[in-house]
Structures are given as C-alpha cells and as structure tokens.
Amino acid sequence: MEKVFTGEWLGRPLTIKTGKVALQADAAVWVQYGETVVQATVVQSKTEREGVDFFPLMVDFEEKLYAAGIIKGSRWVKREGRPTDLSILTGRMIDRSIRPLFEPGDNRDIQVIITTLAVDQENDYDIIALIAASAVLSISGLKWNGPIGGVRVGLIEDKFVFNPTYAEQAKSSLDLIVAGTTEKVIMIDAGANEVPEDVMLKAILAGRDQMKGAIDLINELKNGVTPKKISGDVKKIGTPEEQQAAETKQALLTIGETWLKANIKKILFDKVYYTKGERKLAVGAIKEQLEVYLISQGLTEDKRGFIIKKLVEKMIDAEVTDAVLKDKRRVDGRAIDEIRPLSAEVAILPRDHGTSLFSRGETQVMSIVTLGAPGLEQSLEGLEGQSKKRYMHHYNFPPYSVGEASPLRSTGRREIGHGALAEKALLPVVPTKEEFPYTIRIVSETLGSNGSSSMASACASTLALMDAGVPIKRPVAGIAMGLASNKDMSKWAVLTDIQDLEDGDGGMDFKITGTEKGLTAIQLDTKTIGLSDTIITQTLTQGRAALNQILGVIKSAIAEPRAELSKYAPRLISFSVDPEKIGAIIGPGGKIINKIIDETGVSIDIEDSGLVMICGTDAAMVDEAVRQVKEIVHVFAAGEIVKGKVVRLLDFGAFVALNTSQDGMVHVSELAPYRVEKPSDLIAVGDIVTVKIKEIDDQGRVSLTMKGLEENAHLWKDEKGKSNGTSFGGGSGRPSFGGGRRPSGPARPSRFDRSGQ
C-alpha cells in the first residue's frame, strides 16, 4: 500500500512516497522536490562475502535522459551508455555521505541505486538524490544510523541561498553541498570563487542548520513505515556446533589482542619511520612476530591467518590514533601541524606546452598542460542538456605509484573524482575565453602516492599552467587534513598532511584548496559519527597555515605565469567583429572561410557574438588568416587609400577588388590625369592598382579614383591610353551600375559584395 509524506522545505514542497513501486527491493522510495523526481532502492545480499576487508557498499547514480525529455544526440547510439562523469561524481558524493553511518561487522553486499525519473531544470537533482538515499536506508531495516540530510548553499551578493535554482547557481560565488545531521557534518563538497575561510565556515554551519526540514520528513517516514524485513542481522548462531565455532573464534581473537596490546607500541614507536617503506616493514614485522608467537602457541596456519587478518591493521590504526591523542606523536616524527618536505619544479620536459613536478613527502605528481584551438572544446550531453567545456583536468593513478603490479584498466571512479576535484580547485583562477581563448587540457600523472595525490595534482597543475603561460589570476595550493579521535569524539586532534597509517577509524580526509585570497574547493569524507563546529573551525585554521606554506614553495619555483607561450604551442589570435559580418566571412556553403583555412592551415572558430578565434602552429600563417578575415569585415570610408586587383572592365569604368568580398568602381574619367578612351586601353584584368575612395553612397556603392596617387605613376608613363579627343565610350554622366556585382548572404558591406560570386 502506497504511503505519502509531504512537507515544506526551504520554500518548496518535498514529498516522499513508498509502497507502490519496486516492491521486490528491500526498500524503495520516490522523492519529489518541485517537479524533479528521483527513485532510490536498496537491496542487501542474502549471503556474506568471504575475505573482504572493507564494507561492501555499492552506490550507483543513474542519469536517464528521458527525465529531461532528451533523446541522445548520437546518430548511432540512442541508449544511455557509460555513466557520465557528473553521474559518477554524484554517486561518490552520496556514498561519502551515507557510508560512515553503517555499523561494521556484516559483510553482505549492500547496493543503493538512485535513478532520475524527471527533472524540472530548476531544482538540482543531486540534493534530491541524497535525500532519497537517506530516506530509503531509513526504512530498509539495515543497521544504519541515519537519517541524514543534505543541502546546497550558494552565495549571491554576500547572502546565503539554500538549494538555489540553476539560474541562481549561475550567479553564485559558492557551490557548497553539506550532508549530515542537525548537529554534525559528515560530508562536504564545495567549489568556490576564492571565498574566505570565515565565510566558508558560516556557509557550512548555515547549511547544516537548514537540513532540519528534510530530516524531519524522513523521520516521519521512518515512524510511519514498517520495514519489510529486518535484514541487518547476520544469520543467528543456533546449533551447538555454530556456538562452539563462535566461541573458538573469540578465544583466538583474545590471544591475538593480548599479544598485540603488549607489543605494537614497542615495534611501531621504537624509532621514527620516515618513509612509507619503513612503515610497511614495521607493520610486516608486527605480523611476523605475531606469527612466531602464535606458532609457539600451537595454532594451525588457518587460525593464525584468521587472527592476523582480523586484528593487526585494525589495532595498528588504534595505536596510531592513541599516540596522537595522548602524546601528540606521529609515526614519522612530525608535529601534528607539520607538512612533509616540499619541492616544486617547472619545465621538466622539452616540447610540452607546460610541465611541472610537485612532491610532498613520497607523494609525487607530474602535470602536463596542452593548449589547443577553441574548436577542441569537449561537448557534453546530460540531463542539463548540451554544453561545452574548454578547461579539462584528467588524473591518472598507475599501479607503480604505490609499488604494485596490476592490470591497467579504464579510468575508475576514484580517478574521475580526483581529476574533478583538482579541476574544480583551479577553475576559479583560469582566465575566461575572452581573455585566453585556448582550450586547456591538464593531465596529472601520479608518479608516487602516499597521502593525497589529488591535492598534489592541484599544486602541480598550478605550476604547469604558469609554465605554459596561461594567465591564471593567482596560484592555487591544496592540502589534505586528517583527524585522530576516539569513538565518542570526546578527544580529537586535527592532523596536517595525512599519510598511510593515519587514515584509519576515527579519521577524516578533509581536502582544502585555495589561493592567498580565499578557498576554491573543499572535499570532506570521514570515518567518524560527524564533525563538530570546533573541529571544522580548527581544520580550516590549520589548513590555511598549510596552504600559505605550500603557496610559498610554488612561487619560489615560478613566481607568475610566463609572458610567452612555448614555441611548440599553437598561436591563437582572437578579435571581435560585427555579428552581421559573420556571413561574409563564411561565404556561401563555407566557401570563403574554407578557402582561408586551406591556404593557411589554421583553424577558425566564430561565435554568434562575433568573437573570431584563429589558431595554428605557424605564426606567419595565423597572421595571414587574421589579415584576410579583417580585410573581409573592414568598413571602408571616404578618403581611404587601398591597393586592389582589377576584376572587371566595362566601357565606362573598371571594377577593383577592395578585399575578398567587396568591389568599388573607378569611372573611366578617374583612371588617369588625362582623358582615357576605354579602361582596357590603360589597364587589364588582374592588374594591381592603388585607388582612393571618393564616395560611398547610401546603398553602399563605392566610387573610386586613381588620380593623384604616385603609386599609379608607372601606368601613366608616355600617356598610355590617352584619348584622341572623341567622347568617352561609356557616354557622359554617371553610368548605370546594372552590370555590377550583387551582394549575397546575410552580411552585405556594399552592393558589390563578392561573397556570393
């Protein structure tokens, strides 16, 4: 039986429905906000997955083009295919929000699928999808400590706007998503136009406070619906054999715990382990010594393996946290607010347009910038329609970066997420298309990873952009902040620049990027019950000190963008023309523009606004193409002197090409300082002559003269073509222009526009 729950949230109705569709799932809901509708389902597997050392949660977000009334633009493929980057990022955002609230210990797969059913192009579906995921888990019967809410926060004219529409988002200097409870923050995903830390903190806390309406409605749903089944409990132990097995396992774990509590600290903190390799050896030593001890206790190989797998890494995490909380001590000897050694280099490759190498401890990223023509922009197609993207950041994470050997696969969700974060971090400082019309692609190659290679890629990309001569506003740096805390969060410490062993239970990965002026991006996920105001405040304060230190290292490598592009980068010149002249540049069927492209080898992109962008690798050819285009759109004026080719002769005068699309006429009486009988007596088609514009009438017809111009003196030598005294062949008075060239196309500089010829 369908049940419907409706409430008002941030000025719009929010509705949750359940009990009508997807009835074979463990739980299913439809959530509607405005006219945007999202479905969420959850199913837990019936059997446990053996041997997994992670919580087996899968979150999939599906964009359906029918939701926006769109048929895929491809001629060959109409079905939705591989998930778009945006759908992958939305799924990751929801995963990061709900994962911390699951209780560990159950290894049955859980799959949450969120599907867009309708979008109204006003209410952003990602927030609704997050609410839907929270709602469906709340009535699933799973061991999930929700509900949570989520809200988007914008900043328009120094005022916060909650769940802004698409139109409002376009005006906002902040795009912040906050998820959590009304007391604690669990997930943050933010892009910002250099927003100061104090403003960002207020936005986060304000967003948390605005979740109440959605959380209240989910609680109403939770109280009004009985779960179809309680699936959170693992199969209960019933038989004597099962009870005996459970008791045996617990006894084995007790043996391991006793030895580990007595020995982990002695091994892990007997000296400072400066490198990841040294720490791996220390962890290996703990496992080896525990193995020796267990052998001495007469335990078989399978029992020893069970103890080591279940306990060692979990208890090491606990000891690392305990050392920070009690002694402010880290395994590598750093202070809790200390960054590992930093280095930055640029121009490390000979022919690429811009390159850099950034290292922070053992994390090392090389970024490479490639500049291209405006026409190389990426075309996007999704629920929000079609769009283009001229700045792209791609992140790679090969197995050798962590000392492993594994097959190379297609780009994974993690790589897409890290690339998108670095892209978001740099976007606020990238010049506009009008300022720098190149298409920009950055590739960050992770050469070594031990703690936040995504933040290293943001730093490396800043360096590479400046090395390439891209006029970014200011350098951007990034840092990953961590946390050590006990289970109830009564004790905690914020860690600057986390690495390997420090990312355990009770921790967080709070990534921050920004310039000296303000923050540009935040991404938070946590393994705690949520962060308090105080923890967030301390993280932002401690993070700012780290950003300033890294910015100093970046500036020491390259203080500002290079004044010149690499000699291997394409040359691009942009300028604006009257939009009505675009047709004259293109010509019928593209005849004019294609001729220029064929002759010069450049690419030419023209926008409806009249912005013309000409790009090529040969600077001389780029200049020639620019000259030709500007010649086409040039507006002539009386008194102007032009050199042109004679294109047609009649008895009463000569037509001279002023540019590729426009002619003017020299009357026979204006050809020479003496009387000429016929134009053909003096000049021929194809001759180059210099003319002066006498007049342009109200119909755009151009009258020319060759008299009084020294450049034509060679034509008048020996009074060539001088009349013997008879009347002009064309008769006296102004001749008819009926035989002249007619204009064609939407842009007609004059009646003699030759673009239609």
Secondary structure, 3 states (H helix, E strand, C coil): CCEEEEEEECCEEEEEEECCCCCCCCEEEEEEECCEEEEEEEEEEEEECCCCCCCCEEEEEECCHHHHCCCCCCCCCCCCCCCCHHHHHHHHHHHHHHHHHECCCCCEEEEEEEEEEECCCCCCHHHHHHHHHHHHHHCCCCCECCCCEEEEEEEECCEEEECCCHHHHHHCCEEEEEEECCCCEEEEEEEEEEECHHHHHHHHHHHHHCCHHHHHHHHHHHHHCCCCCCCCCCCCCCCHHHHHHHHHHHHHHHHHHHHHHHHHHHHHCCCCCCCHHHHHHHHHHHHHHHHHHHHHCCCCHHHHHHHHHHHHHHHHHHHHHHHHHHHCCCCCCCCCCCCCCEEEEECCCCCCCEEEEEEECCEEEEEEEEEECHHHCEEEEECCEEEEECEEEEEECCHHHHCCCCCCCCCCHHHHHHHHHHHHHHHHHCCCCCCCCCEEEEEEEEEECCCCHHHHHHHHHHHHHHHCCCCCCCCCEEEEEEEEECCCCCCEEEEECCCHHHCCCCCEEEEEEECCCCEEEEEEEECCCCECHHHHHHHHHHHHHHHHHHHHHHHHHCCCCCCCCCCCCCEEEEEECCHHHHHHHHCHHHHHHHHHHHHHCCEEEECCCCEEEEEECCHHHHHHHHHHHHHHHCCCCCCCEEEEEEEEEECCEEEEECCCCEEEEEEHHHCCCCCECCHHHCCCCCCEEEEEEEEECCCCCEEEECCCCHHHHHHHHHHCCECCCCCCCCCCCCCCCCCCCCCCCCCCCCCCECCCC
